[in-house]
Amino acid sequence: MHRKHALSLTWFAAYLAAAAGLSIAPGLGFWQSAALLAPPVALLIGLSWSAPNPDFSSDDSSPAEPIEDLSNPSRKVIWLNGPWEFKIEREKRWRRLDVPKPWNSVPGLKYYTGKARYRRITRTPAGWSLGSLFLRFRGANYFTQVYIDGKLVGTHTGGFTPFEFDVADFFADGGDHEIEIAVDNSLSRSTVPNVVGWSNDGGLLREVYLETRAPIHIDDIYIYSEPDLKGRADIAFIAKIHNPKLEPRNYSIQVYSPQGAVIHEHVVEGWTMQTLQHRFRAQFVSLWEPDNPALYRCRVSVAEPGGDELNFKFGVRSFEAGPDGLLLNGKPTRLRGVSVLSDSPARGASLSADALKKDLEAVKAAGFNAVRFGPMPAHRKALELCDRMGLLVLQEIPVWRTLALDLSDPGYQQAAETQLREMVLRDRNRACLLAWGLAARIESDTSEARWFVERMAAIARGLDARPVYISTSDPSRETCADIVDFLAVEPDVKSPERVEAAVDAAAALNIPRVVFLPGAAAFRSAGSRQAGAPGTEENQAVALLDLVERLDASERDSGWVVSTLNDHRDPGIFYGSDPFMRRTGLMTIERRDKLAFGALATYIKENVRPEISVARLRTPITTISKSFALLWIAFSALFLALNPSVISKLAYDPKGFVSAYPSPTLAVFYVTLFTALSWAVLFNRFFRSAPRVLLGSIDMPFLILISRVFRNEFTLFLVTYASLIWFWFFNTTLLSFFMPGAEFYSLLALTAAVSLPDVTFALAAFFRVSLPVSFLLFNAWKIFVCLMALGVSGTILFVLAGPAAVIGVLAILIERKFHIFKYLREIAR
């Protein structure tokens, strides 16, 4: 029998036994006990079906396609990509999983968050090592521990930046060694990010390899060019050399033109230091720019037989962010870009070189001149392709939607600093890269945020001369603008007027601005009967064209970046017919072009807005929640008109309403039905607008369970209705202990009647009444009604105990992951 079925039967048997035991209590029958215990048992059974259960026998998991692109003749490499043994934390059996690829690509682990282990036996050929040996990772998400033959080699935190370990002391020449890697992609307050708007893929996401180098080798080269825009450029090199004994060596520096000719040679003799600097002036330089991505090549080598060497390609260009906007090679540059977030159905974030190339070729062919890789560093291959294609790049670390509390946390600060350093050191020689993104939509109106941004900016500027930026959704409250070189305005709304208002607010900060446009969801194909309605490709195309056309006409900014190239997985979207999928891409996740992609390409290349065919069919503008809210008002008015003297007692005398109503059944039906439907309105609005902090506090199995229930508004109504009925049943059972003389059915009607203030409060949310005002008014009303109907004990139960339990559960969930109470204490000080 399948494990899930066996566990479900076990829980069901325990449920029946618990109901039988509870029925022994006075005043409780078996069926009443069974009804009270049904929700927690249903929850446990649902979670058992939502728990990770890997299926390695399925053919759905496609093989990995590693990017093995190293070709340094002075070094030797053993690629460790391909099959590894793998198991998640609670499993005992080792299975096979290809690397690089997230474990979430395995059926049954699609949303798994936690710990897992990899292992494999590796042999280095006899005489293979050149003296130094390094185990290198291009990206592993998130906390990584590396063991060789059971001994801990080192640890690393971060998901998308490279790291390495010196393993010369762990490897015997020509022997077999077991490499074991433990990876944990759990998010916490101190992880960067600690809340995501994309799939939190876990595991070895990028390539792994062993590299041997000579004992004296070149670790890194930083290349800085400063063109005078008159055909000349000063080019400086800073080489970091691994030479712990400070032995004298000769070093050769060669620079090749984009056509392959040697334009500069220099030899440094008898150098003993571990840093080598050299500067020269180049004549007749070809500037790198989108229409002419000219790349030079630098080769630094140890001038001896078998000596180490390192090659880098670089471009000569200048980029400034000043009062006149963004200047590339001294000319104003307006960005017309798209956000690129690597994701695919089969391989998640581990795209192949061919897939990366196709994505970027599509961006270039559409006329875009820039891409935003964020909010996480891209694969090094993506930056190399942008260098060749002439695409401008904005790249960020995943400091995203972070609370001020977290920004002040030392663990979070250290993780962010580490990722920023690793990103800058890897990519600072890329000509395509315009600026470093330090943070996206954080609480930047706080002193904690200002200190954090100052620290990040100092680190980035200490490693590279490029500008730095942050993005903000509310420029009017921005306090960090004077720290960065330019600002990315990232409004939450799609209205052109409100986007322009945000840009105008940013203009007061007197620094260059780029607009990161919000996406418009498109999950209905073009040409449907509802063409033009929200959710259709026509609506997405029209919305984006309205935004970019208004921004281009106003010229109050330095360009725009639309979101995103392709649809991607997002655990924050757990409702609807396609949960955990953000459909705001210009392409589907399978890379089928949507209407907006072609429309924007036409607009950019031809400077003409294309006509979007919209159906004349009038589509309904009311949702199910709005329809039922209106029905509630209509039926309430009808009931009140038919029997005003009785119905009006609901507002001040629930006991009188129950006793005077012709039938208790009708009383229960009336209040129960419409109260549940009105609560459904409130729940619907909450689930579609809940803050990500709250969503991030919910563990993934619970989100999976919710997503399987709330596939549409109709099921949301059914579940909300059933849940509220159960709560009334539970509360009525408690009341029966305080009012033992009353019949259970009369108590049930009374419980439903005193919930009228809750109904009105839900409808107040529907009509956008101020939350504090409605909360105070309707709670005062509820206290009065409960005192009249239930006395002090019932009032405590309905007004204090119930809401306190709900709020308490939510507070515990948030506190468990985000320590929000510490944040509140800091504010109170």
Secondary structure, DSSP 8 states (H G I E B T S, - for coil): --HHHHHHHHHHHHHHHHHHHHTTSTT--HHHHHHHHHHHHHHHHHHHHHS----TT-S-S-----------TTSEEEE--EEEEEEETT--S-EEEEESS-GGGSTT-TT--SEEEEEEEEE--TT---SEEEEEES-EESEEEEEETTEEEEEEE-SSS-EEEE-TTT--TT-EEEEEEEEE----TTSSSSS-SS----EE-S-EEEEEE-SSEEEEEEEEEEE-SSSEEEEEEEEEEE-TT---EEEEEEEE-TTS-EEEEEEEEEE-SSEEEEEEEEES--B-BTTB---EEEEEEESSTT--EEEEEE-B--EEEETTEEEETTEE--EEEEEE----TTTTT---HHHHHHHHHHHHHTT--EEEE-SS---HHHHHHHHHHT-EEEEE-S-BS--HHHHT-HHHHHHHHHHHHHHHHHHTT-TTEEEEEEEES--TTSHHHHHHHHHHHHHHHHH--S-EEEEES-GGG---TTTSSEEEE--S---HHHHHHHHHHHHTT-S-EEEE-----EEE-TT-TTTTSTEEHHHHHHHHHHHHHHHHHH--SSEEEES-SB-EE-TT---SSSTTEE--SSB-TT--B-HHHHHHHHHHHHS----------------HHHHHHHHHHHHHHHHHHH-HHHHGGGGT-HHHHHHHSS-HHHHHHHHHHHHHHHHHHHHHHHHHH--HHHHHTS-HHHHHHHHHH-SSHHHHHHHHHHHHHHHHHHHHHHHHHH-TTS-HHHHHHHHHHTTHHHHHHHHHHHTT--HHHHHHHHHHHHHHHHHHHHHHHHHIIIIIIHHHHHHHHHHHHHHHHH-HHHHHHHHH-
